[in-house]
Amino acid sequence: MRLTLLGTGNAGQVPVYNCFCAACERARAKPQYRRGPCSALLEFGTQRWLVDAGLTDLAERFPPGSLSGIIQTHYHADHAQGLLHLRWGLDMSLPVLGPPDPDGLADLYKYPGILDFSRKLEAFVPAQLDGCVVTPVPLAHSKITYGYVFEAEGQRYAYLTDTVGLPPDTQAFLARQPLDLLVLDCSFAPTTTAPRNHNDLSRALDTIHALNVKQAVLTHISHGLDVWLMDEANTLPDGVVVGHDGAVFGNPVLAGMASA
């Protein structure tokens, strides 16, 4: 099983429009520091599943037949806006799995095109994806949002964005077994009071320390957190790293499977 972080930014992304902070200026000068909409690509066996569709160039990145489907954490625009164009494809069907949000995004449910929203996932109920067990877990956000536990090829990954802390039942579920990889929302530098909807670094580290995690990766990162991280005096604990766009975790991809 392999997880590629396609985007690691928050809704504003990095660089932020008309911002001239140190992180935004660095990202303009050096593309490796840019952060796109938070999303990932999960690969196992011959399957390739997009986790969130916030990227706006999905049709160019993923030719027809290259994706098995899309798993949505939720339907805020920065995580689902890529579906608005992708739906107008022809002569195919692409499953989109996600939480039972009756509103979705814009008019996607009314005019789904090639997108198949018929399969809704249920919290804590495992779903089989031809070689991978996917278990949705509720997160603490302003819209119904799932994180996901992926179990395949002897590995157990958790992908948890967008959230501020974790609901008690989700934390208890995740603590039952070790995690080989935890990808966790961390939008802000440390603050004394809990932010709204997203973790700051203090709350992200509290979550990591409460679980049995081999490797933790921070995502959904703002330019403000990047500025904080640019200060050499600010460090992260062992086993915790900051994600970046294009970072790959897990087993090598099988021969013949194209990379995003």
C-alpha positions in Angstrom: 0.0 0.0 0.0 1.3 3.4 -0.9 0.0 6.9 -0.1 1.1 10.0 -2.1 0.3 13.4 -0.8 -0.9 15.4 -3.9 -1.7 18.5 -1.9 -0.8 19.6 1.6 -2.2 23.1 1.9 -5.3 24.5 3.7 -8.0 26.4 1.8 -5.8 29.4 1.1 -3.0 27.2 -0.2 0.7 28.4 -0.3 1.5 31.0 -1.6 -1.6 32.9 -0.5 -2.9 35.4 -3.0 -1.4 38.9 -2.3 0.5 37.7 0.8 4.2 38.5 1.0 5.1 36.7 4.2 8.4 34.7 4.2 6.6 31.4 3.5 4.6 32.8 0.5 7.6 34.5 -1.0 9.7 31.3 -0.6 6.9 29.3 -2.3 6.8 31.7 -5.3 10.6 31.5 -5.7 10.9 27.7 -5.1 8.0 25.5 -6.4 8.9 22.7 -4.0 7.4 24.8 -1.2 4.1 25.3 -2.8 1.0 23.7 -1.2 -2.0 22.8 -3.3 -5.5 21.7 -2.1 -5.3 18.9 0.5 -5.6 15.5 -1.2 -3.9 12.2 -1.7 -3.6 9.1 -3.9 -4.0 5.7 -2.3 -2.6 2.7 -4.3 -2.9 -1.0 -3.4 -2.8 -4.0 -5.7 -4.0 -2.7 -9.0 -6.3 -0.1 -7.4 -5.8 3.7 -7.4 -8.2 5.8 -5.3 -8.1 9.6 -5.1 -8.7 10.8 -1.5 -10.5 14.2 -2.0 -11.0 16.0 -5.2 -9.9 19.5 -4.5 -7.4 19.7 -7.3 -8.8 21.5 -10.3 -6.7 19.7 -13.0 -8.0 16.1 -12.3 -8.8 15.5 -16.0 -5.2 16.3 -16.9 -3.6 14.4 -14.1 -5.7 11.2 -14.3 -6.5 10.0 -17.8 -9.7 7.9 -18.2 -9.3 4.5 -16.6 -6.4 5.5 -14.4 -8.5 5.9 -11.2 -10.6 3.2 -9.5 -12.7 5.9 -7.8 -12.7 8.8 -5.4 -13.0 8.8 -1.6 -14.3 12.1 -0.2 -13.6 13.2 3.4 -16.3 15.9 3.0 -17.8 18.4 0.6 -16.2 21.7 1.4 -15.1 23.3 -1.9 -11.3 23.0 -1.3 -11.8 19.3 -1.1 -14.4 18.7 -3.8 -14.1 21.5 -6.4 -12.4 19.2 -8.9 -15.5 17.2 -9.3 -17.4 20.1 -10.8 -15.4 19.8 -14.1 -14.7 16.0 -14.0 -18.4 15.1 -14.0 -18.8 16.3 -17.6 -16.8 13.4 -18.9 -18.4 10.9 -21.3 -19.1 7.2 -21.6 -17.8 6.0 -18.2 -18.8 5.9 -14.5 -16.6 6.9 -11.6 -17.6 5.9 -8.1 -17.4 8.7 -5.4 -17.6 7.3 -1.9 -18.0 9.6 1.1 -20.1 10.6 4.1 -23.9 10.8 3.9 -23.9 14.6 3.5 -27.4 15.5 2.0 -26.1 18.8 0.7 -22.9 17.8 -1.0 -21.3 20.6 -3.0 -23.2 22.9 -5.3 -25.4 21.0 -7.8 -23.2 17.8 -8.0 -26.0 15.5 -6.8 -28.5 17.0 -9.2 -26.1 16.9 -12.2 -23.6 14.1 -11.4 -22.6 13.3 -15.0 -20.1 10.4 -14.8 -19.9 10.6 -11.0 -21.7 7.8 -9.1 -22.6 9.0 -5.6 -24.8 6.0 -4.8 -22.6 4.4 -2.3 -22.6 6.3 1.0 -20.2 5.2 3.8 -21.2 4.7 7.4 -19.1 5.7 10.4 -17.1 2.8 11.9 -18.5 0.3 9.3 -15.7 -1.2 7.2 -16.0 -1.1 3.5 -14.2 -3.5 1.1 -12.4 -2.0 -1.9 -11.0 -5.1 -3.7 -8.0 -5.6 -1.4 -8.3 -2.8 1.1 -10.5 -2.4 4.1 -11.6 1.2 4.5 -13.2 2.3 7.8 -14.7 5.8 8.0 -14.3 7.6 11.3 -16.1 10.9 12.3 -14.0 14.0 12.6 -14.7 17.3 14.4 -15.4 19.8 11.7 -18.1 22.3 10.6 -19.5 20.0 8.0 -20.1 16.2 8.2 -16.6 14.9 7.7 -14.9 11.5 7.8 -11.3 10.5 8.3 -10.4 7.0 7.0 -8.4 4.0 8.2 -7.0 2.1 5.3 -5.8 -1.5 5.9 -4.1 -3.4 3.1 -1.0 -5.4 2.5 -0.2 -5.7 6.2 -0.3 -2.0 6.8 -2.7 0.3 8.6 -2.9 4.0 7.7 -5.1 6.8 9.0 -5.9 9.9 7.0 -7.5 12.6 9.2 -8.3 16.0 7.7 -10.2 18.3 8.4 -10.5 18.2 12.2 -9.8 20.0 15.5 -8.9 17.3 18.0 -10.9 14.0 17.6 -14.3 12.9 18.8 -13.9 10.5 21.8 -15.3 7.5 19.9 -12.9 8.1 17.0 -9.9 8.5 19.3 -10.9 5.3 21.1 -11.3 3.4 17.8 -7.9 4.5 16.5 -6.1 3.7 19.7 -7.2 0.0 19.6 -4.4 -0.9 17.1 -1.1 0.6 16.1 -0.9 2.8 13.0 1.9 2.5 10.6 1.1 6.0 9.2 -1.0 8.8 10.5 -1.6 11.8 8.2 -3.2 14.5 10.4 -4.6 18.0 10.0 -2.3 20.6 11.4 -3.3 24.0 9.9 -1.8 26.4 12.4 1.2 27.2 14.6 0.8 26.5 18.3 -1.9 28.6 19.9 -3.2 29.0 23.5 -6.8 28.5 22.6 -8.3 25.9 20.3 -8.8 27.1 16.7 -12.1 26.7 14.9 -12.4 23.6 12.7 -8.7 22.7 12.3 -5.8 21.7 14.6 -3.0 23.9 15.6 0.4 22.1 16.3 -0.3 21.7 20.0 -3.6 19.8 19.4 -2.1 17.8 16.6 0.7 16.6 18.8 -1.7 15.8 21.6 -3.6 13.5 19.2 -0.4 11.9 17.9 0.8 11.2 21.5 -2.6 9.7 22.4 -2.2 7.0 19.7 0.3 4.3 18.9 1.8 5.8 15.7 5.0 4.7 13.9 5.1 7.8 11.7 3.0 10.9 11.8 2.8 13.4 8.9 1.2 16.8 9.2 -1.0 18.2 6.4 -3.6 20.9 5.6 -0.9 23.4 6.4 -1.3 27.2 6.3 1.3 29.8 5.3 1.4 30.8 9.0 2.5 27.4 10.1 5.1 27.4 7.4 6.5 30.7 8.7 6.7 29.2 12.2 8.5 26.2 10.9 11.1 28.4 9.1 12.4 29.4 12.5 15.2 27.0 13.3 14.3 27.3 17.0 11.0 25.6 16.3 11.3 21.8 16.0 9.1 18.8 15.8 9.3 15.6 17.9 10.9 12.5 16.5 8.6 10.5 14.3 6.6 13.6 13.2 7.3 15.3 9.9 5.7 18.0 7.8 4.1 16.7 4.6 4.8 18.4 1.3 3.2 18.0 -2.1 4.4 14.9 -3.9 5.6 13.1 -0.7 5.2 9.3 -0.9 4.7 6.9 2.0 4.5 3.1 2.0 5.5 0.3 -0.3 6.8 1.0 -3.8 4.1 1.1 -6.5 3.7 -2.1 -8.6 5.2 -2.2 -12.0 3.0 -0.8 -14.7 1.0 1.5 -12.4 1.4 5.1 -13.4 2.2 7.8 -10.8 0.2 11.0 -10.5 
